[in-house]
Amino acid sequence: MRAVITVLGKDMVGILSKVSTRCAQRNVNIMDVTQSILQDVFAMVMLVDISALDGEFSEFAQELTELGQEMGQSIHTMHEDIFNSMHRI
């Protein structure tokens, strides 16, 4: 089982570190990550393996949302099933 995590906001030191640390704390494996800085806007997309997630997915997603608020970033976490359904033609 996988999920997609997106992060958007003003660029600052430690964004990737804080998000990846939170993933590691919940036993979520980062499979792929891409990030860009567009002028001063940070944009990142992570594909993560949640098959060994410690706890409920909804709790993990809420933790990341709250982490984003603390950092002044927008973090959205979407289960792969929902992501695929949204993008199916």
C-alpha positions as CSV (number, residue, x, y, z in Angstrom):
1,M,0.0,0.0,0.0
2,R,1.3,3.4,-0.9
3,A,0.4,7.1,-0.4
4,V,1.3,10.4,-2.0
5,I,2.5,13.3,0.2
6,T,2.6,16.8,-1.2
7,V,4.3,19.8,0.4
8,L,3.9,23.4,-0.8
9,G,5.0,26.6,0.9
10,K,7.8,29.1,1.3
11,D,11.2,27.6,1.0
12,M,13.1,27.1,4.3
13,V,15.8,24.9,5.8
14,G,14.7,21.5,7.1
15,I,11.4,20.8,5.2
16,L,12.5,17.4,3.8
17,S,14.2,16.5,7.0
18,K,11.1,17.1,9.2
19,V,8.7,15.3,6.9
20,S,11.0,12.3,6.4
21,T,11.6,12.1,10.2
22,R,7.9,12.0,10.8
23,C,7.6,9.2,8.2
24,A,10.4,7.2,9.9
25,Q,8.7,7.6,13.3
26,R,5.6,5.9,11.9
27,N,7.5,3.2,10.0
28,V,6.6,4.7,6.6
29,N,9.2,4.1,3.9
30,I,9.9,6.8,1.4
31,M,10.1,5.2,-2.0
32,D,10.6,8.2,-4.3
33,V,10.8,12.0,-3.8
34,T,11.0,15.0,-6.1
35,Q,11.3,18.5,-5.1
36,S,11.6,21.9,-6.8
37,I,12.1,25.5,-5.7
38,L,10.2,27.9,-7.9
39,Q,11.6,31.3,-7.0
40,D,10.9,31.1,-3.3
41,V,8.2,28.5,-3.3
42,F,9.1,25.0,-2.2
43,A,7.2,22.1,-3.9
44,M,7.7,18.4,-3.0
45,V,6.0,15.2,-3.9
46,M,6.8,11.9,-2.0
47,L,5.6,8.4,-2.9
48,V,5.7,6.4,0.4
49,D,5.0,2.8,1.3
50,I,2.5,2.6,4.1
51,S,2.2,-1.2,4.3
52,A,4.0,-1.2,7.7
53,L,2.5,2.0,9.0
54,D,2.4,2.2,12.8
55,G,-1.2,3.3,13.4
56,E,-4.1,4.5,11.4
57,F,-3.6,6.2,8.0
58,S,-6.0,9.0,8.9
59,E,-3.9,9.8,12.1
60,F,-0.7,9.8,10.1
61,A,-2.2,12.2,7.5
62,Q,-3.5,14.5,10.3
63,E,0.0,14.5,11.9
64,L,1.5,15.6,8.6
65,T,-1.1,18.3,8.2
66,E,-0.4,19.6,11.7
67,L,3.4,19.5,11.0
68,G,2.8,21.5,7.9
69,Q,0.9,24.1,9.8
70,E,3.7,24.4,12.4
71,M,6.2,25.0,9.6
72,G,4.0,27.3,7.5
73,Q,3.6,24.7,4.8
74,S,0.7,23.0,3.2
75,I,1.1,19.2,3.5
76,H,-1.5,16.9,2.0
77,T,-1.4,13.1,2.3
78,M,-3.5,10.9,0.0
79,H,-3.9,7.2,-0.1
80,E,-2.9,5.7,-3.4
81,D,-6.4,4.2,-4.0
82,I,-8.0,7.6,-3.8
83,F,-5.2,9.2,-5.9
84,N,-5.7,6.5,-8.6
85,S,-9.5,6.9,-8.5
86,M,-9.3,10.7,-9.0
87,H,-7.0,10.4,-12.0
88,R,-8.7,7.5,-13.7
89,I,-10.1,8.5,-17.1
